[in-house]
């Protein structure tokens, strides 16, 4: 099974990124082969719609699940429409979150927020 995780650095020791749409990288990890690949999040520098663009990157990566601390409504709709399950990560390392997922210990991410839309408001 392939999973995607937003990460701060290209390392399994990295922290899970707190921002799905603006994360610098995604880890694509195969739980069966234990192979990992880091891909750049081209949406990170977008002026708008970064969550949806990041979600499309996840869909294009053909993963089965996304592990993230939070996700906006528009991004979640893109991910859910591709039958990708979303799980809530803990504050532990990427490696620890992968282990928790494999052991069935990560809950589904049920708290989908409206999105962090930046419209020039201060």
C-alpha positions in Angstrom: 0.0 0.0 0.0 1.3 3.4 -0.9 0.9 6.4 1.5 1.7 10.1 1.2 2.9 12.3 4.0 3.7 16.1 3.9 7.2 16.5 5.3 9.5 19.3 6.3 12.7 17.6 5.1 13.6 14.7 2.8 14.2 12.3 5.7 12.2 9.6 7.5 13.4 11.3 10.7 11.7 14.5 9.6 8.6 15.9 11.2 5.3 15.8 9.5 4.6 19.2 8.1 1.9 21.2 9.8 0.7 22.5 6.4 -0.6 20.1 3.8 -0.9 22.6 0.9 2.3 24.6 1.7 4.6 21.7 2.6 7.9 21.7 0.8 7.9 17.9 0.1 5.7 14.8 0.1 7.0 11.4 1.1 5.5 8.6 -1.0 6.1 5.4 1.0 5.3 1.9 0.1 4.4 -0.1 3.2 5.0 -3.4 1.5 8.4 -2.8 -0.2 9.4 -0.1 2.4 10.6 2.1 -0.5 10.4 5.8 -0.1 10.4 8.6 -2.6 10.4 12.4 -1.8 8.7 14.6 -4.3 8.6 18.4 -4.4 5.3 20.1 -3.7 5.0 22.5 -6.7 2.0 24.0 -5.0 4.0 25.4 -2.1 4.7 28.7 -3.8 1.3 29.1 -5.3 -0.5 32.4 -4.6 -3.8 30.6 -4.2 -5.3 27.2 -4.4 -2.2 25.4 -2.9 -4.3 22.8 -1.1 -6.2 21.7 -4.3 -2.9 21.7 -6.3 -1.2 19.7 -3.6 -4.2 17.3 -3.5 -3.9 16.7 -7.2 -0.2 15.9 -6.7 -1.3 13.2 -4.2 -3.9 11.8 -6.6 -1.4 11.7 -9.4 1.0 9.8 -7.2 -1.6 7.0 -7.0 -1.4 6.5 -3.3 -4.0 4.7 -1.1 -3.8 7.0 1.9 -2.7 10.4 3.0 -1.3 10.9 6.5 -1.6 14.6 7.6 -2.3 16.7 10.7 -5.0 18.7 8.9 -6.6 19.3 5.5 -8.8 21.9 3.9 -12.2 21.2 2.6 -11.4 21.7 -1.1 -8.3 19.6 -0.9 -10.2 16.9 1.0 -12.8 16.8 -1.7 -10.2 16.2 -4.4 -8.5 13.4 -2.3 -11.8 11.8 -1.3 -13.0 11.8 -4.9 -10.0 9.6 -5.8 -10.9 7.1 -3.0 -7.8 8.0 -1.0 -8.3 7.7 2.8 -7.1 10.5 5.0 -5.6 9.8 8.4 -4.6 12.2 11.2 -0.9 12.2 12.2 0.5 12.7 15.6 3.3 15.1 16.6 5.8 12.3 16.2 8.4 11.8 13.4 7.4 10.6 9.9 8.9 7.2 10.7 6.8 6.9 13.9 3.6 7.9 12.0 4.3 5.3 9.4 4.6 2.7 12.1 1.4 3.8 13.8 -0.4 3.7 10.4 0.8 0.2 9.7 -0.3 -0.9 13.1 -3.8 0.6 12.5 -3.3 3.2 15.3 -3.9 6.4 13.3 -7.5 7.7 13.3 -9.3 9.0 10.2 -9.0 12.7 9.8 -12.6 13.8 10.5 -12.0 17.5 11.2 -11.8 19.0 7.8 -11.4 22.8 8.0 -12.8 25.4 5.6 -9.3 26.1 4.3 -6.7 28.8 5.1 -7.6 31.2 2.3 -5.3 34.2 2.2 -7.1 37.0 0.6 -4.8 39.9 1.6 -6.4 40.3 5.0 -4.1 41.1 7.9 
